[in-house]
Amino acid sequence: MPPGLAIRAFNKWLRDLPISEAQRTVLMTNIAKTETWWERQPAEALETVQMMGIPVGMLNKNFDASNLIKLLTAAIRMTN
């Protein structure tokens, strides 16, 4: 899990994941699909995401909800 959901922390975590290039390609494809899906969600979707039991330490001023969606996508992909 990344140390936070701010853009810089999340991107570093994603870049440093110890996975093969094939796994990274699949993960990045899935994240791109997730980003497309997230962009189509209504504004109130952010409120729903913030009530999902996210650790308080991750809900700081740099919180990026789309990174939470990407993190969940990565977690699902890596456990399948």
N, C-alpha and C positions, 0 to 999 in steps of 0.2 A: 504494500500500500504506500502511496506517495506521502511525503510529510505534510502536504497540503494540496488544495485544489486551485491555487493561484496558477496562472498560466506558466510561469517559468518553472516552478517546482514540479508541476504535472508533466510538462514537456521533457524535463530532465529525467524524471522517473521513467517515462515511456521510452525514451531513447536508450536508457541504461538497462532495460529489462533483459535478463539473460535467456533469450530465445533465439531459435534459428532464423535465418533469413526467410525461409518458407513460412514459418509461424508468424513472423513480423508482417509479411505481405498479407496474409489472411487477416491478421489483427487490424492492420491499417485499412483494409477494404471494409471490414466490419465497422470500424470507427467512422469511416466516411459515410457509410449508409446510416449510421446512428446520427451523425451530424445533420444529414439531410432530413431525417425524421424529426429531430429536435427543432429544426428551423420551422417546421410546419405546425408545431404545437402552439396552442393559445397562450397568452401571457400568464394566465392563472396556473399553468403547468409548473412554473417556477415555485409557486407557493407549495404545491404538492410535493415537489422534490425536496424542499427545505423541511418538510415535516416527516421525512422518511427515517428518522433516527440517525441522522448524520452526527458524528462526534462533534461536540461543541468547538473543539480546537480547529476544525476545518471550516467553520462558519465565520471566518474573519472578513475583514473588508476586501480582501482579494479573492473571495469565494467566487468561483466560476461554475455555475450549475452545469454547463455543457461538459466540463471536465468530469463532474460526477457521473454523468451519463456515459462518458467514454471509459471511466474507471470501471463501471459496472459491466460494460461491454467487454473490456479486457479480462475481468474476473470470470465472466461466463465463458469466454473463449478459452481461457487457460485451464478451466476445470473440465472441459469437454474432451 
